[in-house]
Amino acid sequence: MRKQSDRGYWVSKLFFYQSISYYCWYCIRFLSVHFYAASNPAIRLGGMFDDRKSEVYKLLPSYWIPKTVLVSPTATDADTTDIKLDYPIIIKPDIGFKGFLVAKLDNDEQLDEYKKLYGSKDFLLQEFVDYKREFSVLMYRYPKTGVVGVSSFIEKTYPEVVGDGVKTLEQLIDEDENPFLKKEWIKDKFQDELNMTLAKGEAKRVDIIGNYSRGAKFHSLNETIDDNLVKWASKLFEQIKGIDFCRLDLKADSVEAMKKGEFKLLELNGAKSEPLHIYDPKYKFGRILNDVHLHWKILAQIAKQRIKLSYEKPPLIDGVKSWWITKNIVK
């Protein structure tokens, strides 16, 4: 019997293959392979492939964004900036994919090591946001009618191991059944603590990146979606233009604080956003199929309205270049 821990793998595969079928169907209906770009005209190709985080941040209110420095290794003035960051900091690619090469750094030595991994690629250094909880909200706005909705709302919990008073930290990491846990990377990170024994019931967080591919867990809050959350989303949309379909990954101390505007935005993902609640084990595969169908239906409806408002669909070559750039970034 398949382990429950393997479920996320199969959900991810299901979303991918189901999305491919819907993508092909809508390509035929729109007579365009880049119809999705119309969902977010302010972002390159709607945010499907190689949209740059640094460019997306410029479209948003500055007070949403943690202090951020763009580092371009090929630029002569890469190290000149008025923004000073204190450790710990977050490092991540300017073009990202599923938590790839994202890390929390505590000193200059770690920063130097990570710079080697990036090579000539642009990357971001960002202040570490110490709010207690991390959420993702997938929201949309119909550009012609102005109708706003929220289709997915989740909380992320970071991977951790729990002690039994006997096993060492290394043993607990090795025996953890989370298939997405980067065990060798984690053991290298905690190499000075691997022989320590955690007390019975003592939990130790082993990563702070809220991505399923890094071992985080997603807990659906869809049952809490109400008029107040939709009004919150509407107020956010009022502050951004040219973005109508997006997932906000943010940190706040609570849902209530988030709704008051007391949050920091980690990422804004466009057309490539997933409805992350489908990774919650409480949803059966029939429900997931239905929700993915709705996800693509909303995206297509938004694109259709934007195209009617005179949006010009990009040429084929733009998507090919964008896909190739993304492929080389994450290989």
N, C-alpha and C positions, 0 to 999 in steps of 0.2 A: 504494500500500500504506500502511496506517495506521502512523504512527510509533509506536515503542515508548513514547515519552514521552506519547502520548495514552491509553495503556492505563488509567491511573488514572481518567480521565474515564469510560470505558466500564464499568469495574468499579464505580464509584460509582453510575452509572445502573442497572446490573444489580442491585446490592444494593437500591436504592430500589424499583424496579418489582417485584422478586421479593418484597420485604418487604411491599409493598402487597397483593399477592395472598395471602400468608400471613396478614396482618393481617385481611383480609376473611373468610378462611376461619375463623379462630379467633373472630372476632366472632360468627359464626353458631353455632359450637360452644358458646361460652360464653354466648350470648344477652346479650352486653355489648360495647359499643364500647371499654370501658376495662378489659378483663380483665388487660392487662399491668401495671396498677397494683398488682396483688396480688403481683407479683414482689419489690417493695420497699415494704412498707407504711409504713416510716418516712420515705419521701421522697414529696413531692407527686407524685401520679399515677405513682408508681414511677420517676420521673426521666425521663419521656418528653419533656416540653416545658419548662416554665418553672421547674424546680426551681432554688433559689438555692444557689450554691456555699457562701455563708456559713452557711446552715442545715445543709447536708450536713456541713460541717467540724465542726459541733457534735456530730455523731453519732460522731465518730472520736476515737481517742486524740490528744491535743494534740501529742505528740512526733512524730507522723507529718507534721504540717502545718508548712510554713514560716511565719514570723511574718507575720501578715496583718492589715490594717486595712480595715474596711468604711467606705466613704465614701458618705453619703446626702446629695446636694446640697440636698434639700428639708428636711433636718433642721436644727434650730437648733444642735445640739451636734455637728455632723458632724466638726469638726476636733479634738474633745477625745478623746484616747486615751492610754493608758499605754504603748502600743507605739511605739517610735521605730525608723524604718527609715533605713538609710544607702543611698545610691546605689552601684551600680545597683539598680533595683527593677523589678518586673513590674507592669503595670497591665492589668486585664481586667474585663469586665462581670461583675456578680454573677450574671446569667443569661447564659450563653454558648452559642455555636453554631459549631463548626468553626474555632476560632481567631479568630473575629470580634473586631476591635478589641483584640487582645492585643499588647502591645509591651513591649520592654525600654527603660527610661528611664534616662538618665545625669545629668540635672540638673533644676532647678526649671523652666527654660524649656520643656523638653520636656513636663514634667508639666502646665504651664499650657495648652499647645497641645492635649494629649489631653483635658483636662477640657472643652474646647470641643466636642469630638466627642461626648462622653457627654451633654452637656446636663443634663437633670434625671434621667438614669438612674443607679441605684446602681452603684458599681464597687468593685473591690478593689485595694488596693496590697499587694504581697507582696514579701518579701525574695527576691532573686535566688539561686537554688540553683546552686552552682558545681560540682556533681558532674559527672563526665566524660561519663556516658552516660544516655540516656533510654529507658525501657522502658514497654510497656503489657501488662497481664495481664488477660485476661477470665476471670473465675472465677465459680463458681456453687455454691449450696448448696441441697439439697432440704430444705425446712423440716420436713417430716414424718419423713423417714428420716435426715436429718443427713448424707447422702452429699455430698461435696464434689468438685468437678472443676475443671480448667482447660481451656478450649476454644480459647484463642488467646493466644499469647505472642510479642511482637515487640520488636525494637529499632528506634528511630528514629535516622536520621542527618539532620543539618540541611543545607539547600542551601548549596552553595559553588561558586565558579568557580576554574578552574585556569589559571595563567598559561602563556604560551608564550614569554616574553621579548620579545615584539614588541607585542602588543595592549594597549591601556589597559584599566583596570578597567571603564570604561563600555562599551567594545566587547565585552568578555567577557560582561558582563551582557546586553547587547542580543542577542548571538548565542546565549545559552544556550537550549536547546530545551525546558527544563522548562516545560510549559504553565501551571503553577500559580504560577510565580514572580511576585511582585508587583514588577515591574521598576521602575516609576516611583517607587514608595514606597522601594525599595532605593536607587535613584540619588539620591533626595532625602536619604536617611539618610547616604550616603557621598559627598555632593557635594564635600567637600574632598579626596577621594582619587580622583575619577573619572579624572583625567589620569595617574595613576601607572601604571607598567608592572610587572606581576608577573613575577618571574623564572620561567624555564621549570620547570614542575612545582610551583611554589608555589601552595598552595591558600589561598583566602580565604573564610571563612564569611560569608554575606550575610544570614542570618536565624537566630534561635535559638528559634523557635516550632515545636514538633514536631507540626505538623499537615499532612496531605497537601495541603490547600487553600492552604497557604503554601509549598509546594515541598519539604517534608520527604519522605524516602523511608522506607518501612517494610520491614524485613527479618525474615522469619519465623524464629522460634526454636522452632516447634512440635515439631521433631524432638528437642528437649531436654526436653520436658515429661516428668517422671517422678514417682515416688512422693515424692521430696524436695520438688519444687515443689508438689505437691498438699498435703503436710503443712504447708508454709509458708502456703499459702492457708487451710488449716484453722485455723491459729493466728491468722491475721488475722480470720477470721470469728468466732472466739471473743471478739474484742474489740469487735464491733459487733453490734447487734440490729436486726431489722427490715429488713435488707438482705441479699438472697439471690442477686441477679443484678447484677453490676457489672463495670466495667472500671476498673482502677487505672492512671493515668498517673503515673509516678514517675521520679525521678532517683536514680542510685547510681553508684558508681565501677566496679562490676562486678556480674555475676549473683551471684557468691558473696557479695559485700557486701550485696546486696539480700536474699538469703536469711538473712543474719545480722541483719536488721533495720536495717541501715545505709542508709537511704533517706529521701527526703522525697517526700511525696505532692503532686503538682500538681493532680490532678483525680480525682474519683470520679464516673463516669458510670453511670447506672442503666439503665433499660429501653431507652433510645435508643442504647446502646452498639453499635458495629459490631465484628465479628471482624476486626481490622485486618490479620491475616496474608493475607487475600485480595488485598491490594494488592501483595504480593510477586510480581514477574513470573514466578517459577518455577512458579506455580500456573496450570494451564489452566482454562478457563472451566467445564468439566465438574466439576472439583473444587470450584470456587467455588460452583456451584449446589448441590452436595451439602452443603458446609459452611454455607451460609446456611440451607438446610433444617434442618440439625441445630441451628443457632443458635436458630431460632424454636421448634423442637420442645422444646428445653430450657426456654426461657422459658415456654412454655405449660404444661409439666409442673409447673414451680415454682408458677405461678399457680394451677393446679388443686389442688395440695396445700395452698397457703395458703388458698384459698377453702373447702376442706373443714375447715380449722382455724378457721372462722367469720369470715373476712375479708369485709367488706361492700364490694361494688363501688361506686365513686363514680357519681353521676348524670351524665347526658349533658352538662349545662350546665357542669360543672367542666372537662371536656375542651375545650369550645368556648372558654371564657374563657382557659384555659391556652395553647391554640394561638394565640389572638389576641394575647396578651401577647408570646409568643415571636416572632410575625411582626413585630410593631412594634419589638421590640428589635433585630432584625437587618436591618431594611429600610434 
